Amino acid sequence: MVIDELENYIRLFEKGYEGICCHESGYDYERGESFEIWSKVIWDKNVGMAMKVCKVVEEKREGEKVKVEVYYVITTDLELSGKEMREYAIKRWKIENNLFRDLNQKFGTKHKYSSNKLVQLNILSLIFIAWNIINFIKVNLPPSLLPRGITGETKIHIILVWLAKVLVIPEEGFT
């Protein structure tokens, strides 16, 4: 149903649906690409609210070739400009791509450990918990806690003790 609604918004946008259409263009020096953005507010009578739809066309030169990418961004935040919507979409894709790549590389999430859906959900939940703990440690663990040369069980013990203190877990554990 969600896909049908998205396709409906795109069809309404492309048909020249009534509404104010804004056009923005520019060059993204960080990504080395030019872009054009057309945005329009569309009223969705099914849900009784307005949606802002942007069509983004990006062109990137790769030698003699020009790579063109077209995509749509849809939001309920009518105050966002087309450029802001484009930036949020790029950031979201970056997070999603990095998350899925990291999960697959570190935990083999593309491998199916069971054909039972409940088991698959439980395994994926444990993987997400472990991934979040690992990233929490990466971001927050003071480097001074792990001097060079510490390996194996000592390193794991130091990390677990630090994590227990940060999470306020009593040293004797749970009773």
Number of C-alpha atoms within 10 A of each C-alpha: 6 7 8 9 12 15 12 13 22 20 12 16 23 10 9 11 16 12 12 11 15 13 15 13 15 12 14 12 8 6 8 11 17 16 19 18 23 18 24 23 22 20 17 13 8 7 7 8 10 15 17 22 25 27 20 21 16 19 16 17 12 10 6 6 8 12 11 13 11 12 13 19 17 19 14 13 11 13 10 13 17 24 20 11 23 20 12 14 16 12 12 12 12 11 12 12 12 12 13 13 15 14 17 13 11 11 15 13 17 11 8 10 12 11 8 9 9 10 12 15 12 11 16 16 12 12 17 14 12 13 17 12 13 11 12 12 15 11 9 10 15 10 9 7 12 14 9 8 7 12 10 8 9 11 14 12 11 14 16 13 14 17 17 14 12 11 9 9 13 11 9 6 7 6 4
